[in-house]
Amino acid sequence: MSTEDGLRAFLAADPTLAALLAGRLYPDAIPQGVTARPALTYRRTGTDRPACLSGQDTGFERATFELKPHSTKRADCTAVRDRLVAILSGTACRGRWGGPSGIFVDAALVETDDAGFAQAQDGGESAERDAALTVTIIRSE
């Protein structure tokens, strides 16, 4: 199972996140024609397999993903973002993702970016907004 598949399985298995998103979890972008919100997109932005000082493989992978909650309501983005931070931070996410044959995650590091998260300019809740997160997943191979 790939790290991306494991991430999707982990996110889909969280009951709170599942209730918020109602299955609207998409790789890369929200499909055309899907208007229901909130939704969450994710995309892999990098992979690193660190080596020991001796040059030998450590058996670990560091995979970085960008996760973006999308909604026209700031409260929805906040709820999704806060839940992602809670379930992905540090060792809270440690364990097997994707069932018995899934990946083993040792830890994760979450960084938030609130630049696109400001109140809509007109003071209303009509502008599409997101609250991007970057998560680095550290897993054993």
Helices and strands as residue ranges (DSSP letters): H 3-13, H 15-21, E 25-27, E 39-48, E 60-71, H 74-88, G 91-93, E 95-97, E 103-112, G 115-117, E 129-130, E 133-140
